[in-house]
Amino acid sequence: MNRRTLLVSAGALATSPHLGLAAAASEPFKAGVTRVRPGDAAWPGPGEWDRLKQRVGGRLIKVRSPLTECVADPAGAACGEFFHNLHNPFYVGDDVGLTQTLGWTDAWTSSPSVWAVAARSSADVAAAVDFARRHRLRLVVKGGGHSFLGTSNAPDSLLIWTRPMSATQLHDAFVARGCAGRIAPQPAVSVGAGAMWIQAYDAVTTRGGRYVQGGGCTTVGVAGLVQGGGFGSFSKGYGTAAASLLEAEIVTADGVVRIANPCTNPDLFWAIKGGGGGTFGVITRLTLRTHALPPWFGSVQAQISATSDAAFRRLVERIMSFYRTSLLNPHWGDQITFGYGRRVSFSMLFQGIDQAEAERTWRPFFDWVDAAPSDYSLVKPTIHAVPARRFWDASFLKADSPGVALPDDRPGAPPENYYWAGDAVGVGSVVHAYQSAWLPSALLEPDRIGELADSLVKAAMTWNVALHCSKGIAGAAPDTVAAVKDTATNPAVLEAFALAISGSGGPPAYPGIVGHEAGLADQGHFAQRVAAAMAPIKRLLAAPASYVAESDYFEADWRTAYWGSNAARLEAIKERYDPGGLFFVHHGVGSERWSSDGFTRLA
């Protein structure tokens, strides 16, 4: 069940659908104007911060980095406890000064904001947005804090922290505001912007007996995943989380709380479905479609080693042919990893079929491997199905699959809090390099599958490359494809059978903390290996494309890669709702108008 292959009230607030965007949203940010930093004459004084604190009900936090103790005493008990806790994503997510990834070599290092509003309502968010706009502050939004690109943190900033907004509400017959008579009622769940997917799954599946399309990693934030596109383990069966969005409550740059759905502010609604988080406003609540729960969810785990280069090449082509004929459908998803040393590992998930059918599906392939014992060594595969309602049930997993789900080990932690053991390596890690590209299903056709196999073999000779089969929509049912098409995600995803990912990372490390510095010399080497592994894969593609949530920080043509033909429309919507550029993230819509740190307006 490895979910990711990565690295070694204000009653006066308007909710009207029309655009009455305040001119003040753009006035402070003309070309050459710089946002205010602590120590600048225009930085808000204590009285102004006190007034903001009163407006948000006392929920203004002076952020103190937990690293302070380590800087002062790196060998001390407090520092030791901090680094011990960094294995726990719940600990990291519940600290206002931390992010799930600690940084990216030569790109960014996790840095706390100066102040944070621990928002509990849309009114709190609106107050923070107003304050940042009036005082020309760098504004950051953090929910789950899982951004590989570092978009959920920035030094010298005001942070809107939505983690406290985590309530869930199930609906039997939801109708979006303004859509009565136009869209039929449907089952849904409303989720606060700070909720993690384990909270959504617990409410919808474990307790509610239905399914909501979300992320594989249990501690990913719901709002961030939706805005990034929203791929999960069963995307070929249920589409993306972005395509499941029915309605959102969002605070735009003018401080107005708006409802966005197909009938009210439909342009904004479309933009937040894959257009990138922290770009068009601050989402405070989302309502997502839920689905009937299949009887079973299950997994296939296997590993094969080849004894020669020729055998490995035959194996790779056989795998891709088997994938095209047997797995390219709504039932199957997750990962196939082609590894350094002529190894292939499978961590596949299925839904909508039972264990017997899954075994029948894989038997011809495993029989082919077993028939050549001099060429291949097959670790005994495991095929296991569980009742779908128990798939995210912590008490069930503890008994059924010990060691697969790791508990939140903090005293008093909710019993439903757990994370997959396979995701633990990414918690608190430092990214050395990370690249990804969608692979079109045309590569699986007989006239091109040999070329695909050659490229994967060349890649694996250099570094591990994983095919995330859930992160491509080719093979899905027509209605699923149509729903994903109506999102801002690059349309290339519709033809993609998988997202190829290669990455490298290391353990938690921070500059300036003795004994915990990053190994900078090794990191450059790993980055070169990742680039070399992805090179033959990218040569297969006329225009390499990916999506914003899992991509290269240094992607040069990021607008085209992330959004393709949707980029121009997104830019027009950004200009309409945030003409002054209050919301800035690295490689977000409109970010090219700003300096790399988001402080100085360039154009």
Secondary structure, DSSP 8 states (H G I E B T S, - for coil): ----------TT----SS----GGGTTT--TT-B-B-TTSTTS--HHHHHHHHHHTTT-EEE---TTHHHHH-TTSHHHHHHHHHTT-HHHHHT-TT--SS-EETTTEE----SEEEE--SHHHHHHHHHHHHHHTBEEEEESS---TT-TT--TTEEEEE-TT---EEEEEEE--TT-TTTS--EEEEEEETT-BHHHHHIIIIITTSEEE---SSTTSBHHHHHHH----TTHHHH--HHHHEEEEEEE-TTS-EEEESSSSSHHHHHHHTTS-TTSS-EEEEEEEEEEE--SEEEEEEEEEEESSHHHHHHHHHHHHHHIIIIISSTTEEEEEEEETTTEEEEEEEEESS-HHHHHHHHHHHHHHHHT-TTTEEEEEEEEEEEEGGGTT-HHHHHHHSTTTEEE--STT--TT-EEEGGGGGGTT-EEEEEEEEEEEGGGGSTTTHHHHHHHHHHHHTTS-EEEEGGG--TTS-HHHHHHHHTSSS-GGGGTEEEEEEEEEEES---TT-TT----HHHHHHHHHHHHHHHHHHHTT-SS---BTTBS-TT-TTHHHHHHGGGHHHHHHHHHHH-TT--B--TT-TTGGGB-TTS-BB--
